[in-house]
């Protein structure tokens, strides 16, 4: 058996957190713990930090917070429809178990290093933000739908490399969900919702998976999204008019209430009773 240098061999492998004590071979083939320059100590350690601050930056990773991503998404949606883009949601599998079993300091180092690694995947115009306690979100500009799967693989490869955090080498696993711009995306929330749905499908399939949102797999969600977008556009353009139809009692002939009918002037939506 080859010698192991500075490895805590007694550390129990916990399949729940998807991380393992692992040695990295050096040039001579000997198994040693390598030093990852991306795993430098984060600015903050200890209890988990809040995601984002008043300056729009996440204090732990130094990345833009969620508000900055939403602003970039608004600008992307304002561009002509032929300008494609996508949002990738990246989740660190088993992150809670890492915090519980190895401590918050290790979890903070993993987040900090993951942010630095994701930055190496960015192109000009892309926006990377910390989106949740163990989630990152990336706005990928000028991304063709057919390239989404390849981008997910690249993100996973960047984050899954062994990470030295002292006496332990983590082998992270990540799930990725991607939503590509679609006609029913009227607001940033619409894109983020579909990316989250894709991420949920990836998680359900197991660790280290990726999914691209496919409306055909969620037809009800697409129908509701289209209806919501149409209603919002109609409200913004003052395209609705209401009619009040009295409800009369058969016995006494008295008006007991009103039924409201909502009509859209353009006729694109049929009248519905509420």
C-alpha positions as MATLAB code, in Angstrom:
seq = 'XXXXXXXXXXXXXXXXXXXXXXXXXXXXXXXXXXXXXXXXXXXXXXXXXXXXXXXXXXXXXXXXXXXXXXXXXXXXXXXXXXXXXXXXXXXXXXXXXXXXXXXXXXXXXXXXXXXXXXXXXXXXXXXXXXXXXXXXXXXXXXXXXXXXXXXXXXXXXXXXXXXXXXXXXXXXXXXXXXXXXXXXXXXXXXXXXXXXXXXXXXXXXXXXXXXXXXXXXXXXXXXXXXXXXXXXXXXXXXXXXXXXXXXXXXXXXXXXXXXXXXXXXXXXXXXXXX';
ca = [
       0.000    0.000    0.000;
       1.317    3.436   -0.939;
       2.028    5.838    1.912;
      -0.551    8.481    2.747;
       0.695   11.858    3.893;
      -1.306   14.030    6.294;
      -4.505   12.102    5.749;
      -6.808   11.365    8.635;
      -7.430    7.730    7.800;
      -9.898    7.315   10.609;
     -12.325    9.800    9.097;
     -15.483    7.875    8.328;
     -16.763    8.116    4.789;
     -20.264    9.482    4.938;
     -22.139    8.764    1.742;
     -24.814   11.247    2.739;
     -22.558   14.218    2.234;
     -20.929   12.981   -0.969;
     -17.410   13.748    0.291;
     -14.525   11.455    0.992;
     -11.080   11.555    2.609;
      -8.950   11.285   -0.464;
      -5.302   11.692   -1.373;
      -4.169   13.381   -4.564;
      -1.218   11.725   -6.392;
       1.796   13.924   -6.993;
       4.107   13.793  -10.009;
       5.980   10.772   -8.638;
       2.794    8.804   -8.127;
       2.926    8.995   -4.336;
      -0.375    9.716   -2.693;
      -0.206   13.063   -0.915;
      -2.688   15.735   -0.037;
      -2.384   18.429   -2.635;
      -2.732   22.148   -2.029;
      -5.552   23.797   -3.933;
      -4.815   27.474   -4.516;
      -8.574   28.057   -4.842;
      -9.152   26.748   -1.312;
      -7.646   29.735    0.489;
      -9.283   30.757    3.737;
     -12.515   32.659    3.126;
     -12.951   36.169    4.508;
     -15.371   34.901    7.137;
     -15.493   31.647    9.051;
     -17.603   30.193   11.819;
     -21.409   30.349   11.859;
     -23.034   30.589    8.433;
     -23.139   34.112    7.068;
     -26.202   35.817    5.666;
     -26.487   35.660    1.890;
     -25.916   39.197    0.656;
     -25.409   42.504    2.423;
     -26.538   46.058    2.021;
     -23.891   46.657   -0.632;
     -25.283   43.889   -2.841;
     -22.347   41.551   -2.149;
     -22.254   38.246   -0.342;
     -19.783   38.765    2.523;
     -18.519   35.176    2.512;
     -17.767   34.599   -1.164;
     -17.487   38.193   -2.360;
     -19.948   37.428   -5.164;
     -22.909   39.597   -6.126;
     -26.035   38.763   -4.167;
     -29.429   37.768   -5.532;
     -30.567   41.342   -6.229;
     -27.725   41.870   -8.686;
     -28.667   38.723  -10.585;
     -32.305   39.801  -10.791;
     -31.226   43.177  -12.175;
     -29.068   41.484  -14.834;
     -31.998   39.218  -15.709;
     -34.284   42.211  -16.168;
     -31.805   43.701  -18.612;
     -31.494   40.395  -20.476;
     -35.273   40.080  -20.786;
     -35.469   43.629  -22.152;
     -33.207   42.623  -25.041;
     -34.769   41.393  -28.304;
     -36.114   37.806  -28.180;
     -33.445   36.642  -30.620;
     -30.820   37.302  -27.937;
     -30.754   33.917  -26.152;
     -29.626   33.455  -22.588;
     -29.960   30.899  -19.823;
     -29.822   30.683  -16.047;
     -27.937   27.865  -14.370;
     -28.673   26.985  -10.753;
     -25.819   25.128   -9.072;
     -26.374   23.280   -5.792;
     -23.664   21.742   -3.578;
     -24.972   18.264   -2.769;
     -24.812   17.277    0.889;
     -23.707   20.720    2.070;
     -25.776   20.597    5.248;
     -24.144   17.332    6.247;
     -20.711   18.865    5.675;
     -21.572   21.718    8.047;
     -22.938   19.316   10.638;
     -20.192   16.693   10.457;
     -17.092   18.740    9.662;
     -18.007   22.176   10.986;
     -18.995   25.536    9.565;
     -15.397   26.516    8.875;
     -15.069   23.633    6.389;
     -18.409   24.536    4.840;
     -17.313   28.155    4.446;
     -14.090   27.078    2.749;
     -16.063   24.901    0.352;
     -18.368   27.804   -0.542;
     -15.462   30.210   -0.996;
     -13.508   27.775   -3.181;
     -16.608   26.886   -5.202;
     -17.164   30.571   -5.968;
     -13.574   30.948   -7.205;
     -13.887   27.840   -9.378;
     -17.164   28.998  -10.902;
     -15.563   32.333  -11.748;
     -13.122   30.489  -14.010;
     -16.106   29.268  -16.072;
     -17.503   32.731  -16.778;
     -17.385   34.471  -20.126;
     -17.624   38.172  -20.797;
     -21.119   39.350  -19.891;
     -22.020   36.400  -17.637;
     -23.200   37.084  -14.074;
     -22.423   34.806  -11.127;
     -24.233   35.260   -7.799;
     -24.663   33.418   -4.560;
     -28.335   32.542   -4.557;
     -28.863   30.599   -1.342;
     -27.024   28.939    1.501;
     -25.596   26.252   -0.794;
     -26.704   27.506   -4.207;
     -25.140   29.645   -6.899;
     -26.875   31.110   -9.941;
     -25.281   32.094  -13.236;
     -26.780   34.210  -15.988;
     -25.277   32.865  -19.218;
     -25.623   35.390  -22.024;
     -25.773   34.507  -25.711;
     -26.214   30.825  -24.923;
     -27.863   28.692  -27.576;
     -30.329   26.085  -26.236;
     -28.277   23.240  -27.679;
     -25.251   24.258  -25.608;
     -26.981   24.075  -22.210;
     -26.070   20.445  -21.521;
     -22.416   21.051  -22.341;
     -22.338   24.075  -20.019;
     -23.772   21.969  -17.178;
     -21.036   19.389  -17.673;
     -18.377   22.100  -17.590;
     -19.724   23.544  -14.338;
     -19.827   20.121  -12.714;
     -16.288   19.330  -13.829;
     -15.002   22.604  -12.397;
     -16.572   22.016   -8.983;
     -16.041   18.275   -8.594;
     -12.228   18.368   -8.527;
     -10.779   17.330   -5.127;
     -10.548   20.210   -2.689;
      -7.961   20.366    0.100;
      -9.356   21.949    3.262;
      -6.549   21.043    5.638;
      -6.453   17.473    6.871;
      -9.407   16.532    4.698;
      -9.791   16.438    0.946;
     -13.376   16.967   -0.134;
     -14.697   15.545   -3.380;
     -17.732   17.751   -3.953;
     -20.746   16.702   -5.949;
     -23.040   19.277   -7.505;
     -26.461   19.288   -9.133;
     -27.199   21.725  -11.944;
     -30.516   22.962  -13.315;
     -30.669   25.182  -16.407;
     -33.512   27.192  -17.904;
     -33.084   28.664  -21.389;
     -34.969   31.807  -22.391;
     -38.486   30.990  -23.593;
     -41.480   33.024  -24.817;
     -43.330   32.604  -21.513;
     -40.491   34.230  -19.558;
     -41.841   37.719  -18.892;
     -40.121   38.409  -15.562;
     -36.876   37.341  -13.861;
     -38.966   35.230  -11.491;
     -40.227   33.166  -14.429;
     -36.707   32.202  -15.513;
     -35.535   31.532  -11.972;
     -38.600   29.375  -11.285;
     -37.906   27.171  -14.298;
     -34.228   26.885  -13.386;
     -35.246   25.825   -9.868;
     -37.625   23.244  -11.326;
     -34.835   21.834  -13.461;
     -32.582   21.737  -10.402;
     -35.293   19.903   -8.484;
     -35.497   17.258  -11.205;
     -31.717   16.886  -11.123;
     -31.738   16.399   -7.353;
     -34.533   13.841   -7.611;
     -32.452   11.834  -10.078;
     -29.559   11.563   -7.608;
     -26.381   13.426   -6.727;
     -24.146   14.910   -9.363;
     -26.877   15.201  -12.012;
     -27.941   17.995  -14.341;
     -31.219   18.849  -16.051;
     -32.294   21.412  -18.628;
     -35.849   22.642  -18.137;
     -38.162   21.120  -20.706;
     -41.684   22.598  -20.848;
     -42.937   19.354  -22.385;
     -42.136   17.595  -19.110;
     -44.168   20.133  -17.153;
     -47.051   21.166  -19.438;
     -49.245   22.403  -16.596;
     -46.485   24.713  -15.350;
     -46.001   26.088  -18.849;
     -49.728   26.685  -19.314;
     -49.951   28.547  -16.013;
     -46.844   30.575  -16.877;
     -48.297   31.565  -20.244;
     -51.622   32.528  -18.678;
     -49.889   34.537  -15.961;
     -47.752   36.364  -18.520;
     -50.789   37.154  -20.688;
     -52.774   38.431  -17.709;
     -49.894   40.615  -16.555;
     -49.472   42.157  -20.011;
     -53.209   42.813  -20.216;
     -53.241   44.498  -16.806;
     -50.248   46.654  -17.680;
     -51.954   47.828  -20.880;
     -55.357   48.384  -19.194;
     -56.829   45.785  -21.527;
     -59.527   44.508  -19.156;
     -63.029   45.775  -18.513;
     -65.441   44.494  -15.912;
     -69.194   43.913  -15.970;
     -71.304   43.315  -12.877;
     -74.225   40.931  -13.339;
     -76.785   40.991  -10.522;
     -77.795   37.776   -8.789;
     -81.533   37.903   -8.077;
     -83.413   35.713   -5.623;
     -86.115   33.628   -7.312;
     -88.338   33.757   -4.237;
     -88.275   37.418   -3.299;
     -86.952   39.013   -6.454;
     -84.313   40.842   -4.480;
     -80.695   41.348   -5.542;
     -78.557   39.107   -3.356;
     -75.171   39.743   -4.902;
     -73.224   40.311   -8.062;
     -71.269   38.152  -10.429;
     -68.204   39.828  -11.908;
     -67.355   39.147  -15.536;
     -63.855   40.103  -16.676;
     -63.447   40.750  -20.393;
     -60.303   41.416  -22.359;
     -60.797   44.013  -25.080;
     -58.474   42.325  -27.575;
     -60.323   39.034  -27.287;
     -57.114   37.021  -26.928;
     -58.432   35.693  -23.641;
     -61.999   34.439  -23.523;
     -64.311   35.904  -20.918;
     -64.224   34.027  -17.640;
     -66.571   34.097  -14.712;
     -65.023   34.663  -11.277;
];
